[in-house]
Amino acid sequence: MQISKDMLIGELIQVDECVAPILMRAGMHCLGCPASQGESLAEACMVHGIDCDVLVSQLNEVLASK
């Protein structure tokens, strides 16, 4: 599965068990917050000052290696 920046955080953490720790290491410590579940990855990156394209690439690299 390919991750895109339009995917919701709630969807992303259901994709694979490795996604949540990657997001946490990137600075998204609010994954448990109900409001974060409805945010897109792009929105969450913007709020946290994270380069979304880099994070999407990292997530896709990890998932491709599985």
N, C-alpha and C positions, 0 to 999 in steps of 0.2 A: 504494500500500500504506500502511496506517495502522500506525504504531508504537504499541505498548502497553507499559506498565511490566512486564508479565508475560513479555515476550519475552526470550530468552536473549541475552547479549552476543554469543555465537558466531553467532546468527541475524542480529542487528542489523548486524554488520559485513559480512554477505553481501548485505544489502538494496541498498546503494548505496555507491559509493566515497566519498561525502561524509559518511557516518555516522561513520567512525572519527576523522577530524579534529575533528568536533564533540564527540565524547566525550572526546578528548584535551584540547581547549580547556576543557572543563568540569572537568577534573582527573582523569580516568580514564586514567592513564599506564600502566596494567597490562594493556592490551588484548592484548599478546603472551603473557601468562602463560596457560598451559593451564588453570589453575583458573578464570580469569575467564570462559572460554568457556561454562562451565556455570552461571554466575550469571545471575539475571534482572536486568533493568535496575533494578528496584526495590531488589534486594539490593545491587547495586553502588552505587547512589545513597546508600543508607543508610550503607554502609561509608565512603564518601567525603564524607559530609555535604552532599550535593547535593539540591536540591528536585527530586524525580523528575517531578512534574507539569509544572514549568517546562521541564525538559529534554525531556520527551515532546512538549510543545507546540512547542518550537523545532525538534526533529527533523521533526515532521509539517509544519510550515510550510515548511521547506527542501525536503522531498520533494514537497510540493504545488506548489511553484513550478517544478519541473522539467518 
